[in-house]
Amino acid sequence: MSLLARPAVATRVAKTLQGLTRLAERRSTGPGTAAAWQSRFPEHPRDVRESTIPTSVAPAPVTVYLPPAGTAARPPVHVNFHGGGYVMSVPEVDDALCRFLAAEAGVVVVNVKYVVAPQHPFPAPTTQAYDVVRWVAEHGAEQGWDGGRLTVGGQSAGGGLAAAVARQALERGGPSIALQVLHYPPLDLATGAKDKLRDQKGAAAKPVLRPWMAAVFDTSYVPDPGERADRLVSPAHPSDTADLRGIAPALLITAEYDLLRAEGVRYAGRLGTAGALVEHHEVTGADHGYDTKDDERARATYALIARHLREATAPSV
């Protein structure tokens, strides 16, 4: 076991990273600030309201992004979970994505600030995420969206949470989810980063995800290695053999040089076998988190997501 895979060490490193992120957020300008994320895609205005959703874990602050004026009185709703290794609380990173989807897909986007590890290890984030989605489905009439036309999605760790929400909805009989959008998600924490390196298709010149990061994030999120094969953590691990027929249809997006690509491909195959794969799209020549830095690729992928959201939530004839 590496030093960083020891829970006490991983916790200290994770909290240090959280502190550095908070310092960056306090700056008025520059990389990592809310202003920087909100400056992307200026053609899509920011029309939002802040709210809080009650859950069994803790109240979940959310930013609700509204579609343009003239959209249907009760538009569909998309719940978004941000990335950050289950450790970093950075919902503002997805501001451009949320504005884009609200404008191009005509949906209300609920961007969730969920609890993170090590303060709230597994299963707290998956439980809270499911509670949020269930609340969104049940309170559409009073909130101004159609909870019966519901989708979920996320980037990186957020994609892992979206997959966990879809799995819980399958097992608990709802709510009905029209589409799950899994964007370069971690879907197998039971397999170590060094083993994932052997399965990697290629490598970027400066990889975004490094083995030390995986050790810190995975250990902080699931301190007990024996729990990392749990179906809500590692649905792409071979030990999870449950029948997934009936799970929400999925758009799964992988990046060619991402350390997490292979597990995404495996899960896409599993969803396909269950009749639940709408599309597996690979972004060629890209690494993990490419959309936060490459506006051209981001626009192309976000347009793909928006198209799938429109198709999945189109009113039935």
NORSUL-V300467 format. One record per run of one state. SS is the DSSP state (H for helix, E for strand, L for the rest). FROM is the first residue (numbers start at 1). TO is the last residue. If there is no record, write none. Layout:
# NORSUL-V300467
SS_FROM_TO + SS_FROM_TO
This chain:
# NORSUL-V300467
L_1_2 + H_3_5 + L_6_6 + H_7_26 + L_27_33 + H_34_38 + L_39_47 + E_48_53 + L_54_59 + E_60_65 + L_66_74 + E_75_81 + L_82_90 + H_91_105 + L_106_107 + E_108_113 + L_114_123 + H_124_138 + L_139_139 + H_140_143 + L_144_144 + E_145_155 + L_156_156 + H_157_172 + L_173_178 + E_179_183 + L_184_192 + H_193_199 + L_200_210 + H_211_221 + L_222_224 + H_225_227 + L_228_249 + E_250_255 + L_256_260 + H_261_273 + L_274_276 + E_277_283 + L_284_289 + H_290_292 + L_293_294 + H_295_313 + L_314_317
